[in-house]
Amino acid sequence: MSEIILIYPGKQWMGSVTSPYPPLPLLPIAGILEKNGFKVKLIDMQIENYKTMKLGEALYIGITTRTGRQISYGLEVAKFVREKDPDLKIIWGGVHPSLLPEQTLINKYVDLLVRGEGDLTIVELTKKIDGNKLKHIEKEY
């Protein structure tokens, strides 16, 4: 079975005064995917080094982001993924892609994006990718 890798971008936490934020935006996504029979791996870049992740037979990489510094960390991991596997789909979601889809889609490290509440569409999108039924995507705004 293919694995879906969901990534919460951030700077690796070094134990300063504040603790890292939990990857709350990805939890409902991971839950609904698992409930529908998909295997999910969650990478929290605040506490894990993404460079050790194994892409293996990943179906796609999902990255969530807010507007701000988190985008840079997301792009960093997306570049890493693209260099390791140029054909692996990279899907972005979260506040920034939802509010600024045009700006997000022009980046070469973004193949698809999910606007709004991802748990409402991610299962259908995953089934299309898994069944190789995702032939053509129009960049609609």
WONORJO-V957489 format. One record per helix or strand of 3 or more residues. SS is the DSSP state (helix for helix, strand for strand). FROM is the first residue (numbers start at 1). TO is the last residue. Records with the same first field share a line. If there is no record, write none. Layout:
SS->FROM-TO, FROM-TO
//
This chain:
strand->3-8, 39-44, 58-64, 89-93
helix->24-35, 50-52, 69-84, 95-99, 101-105, 118-120, 122-130
//
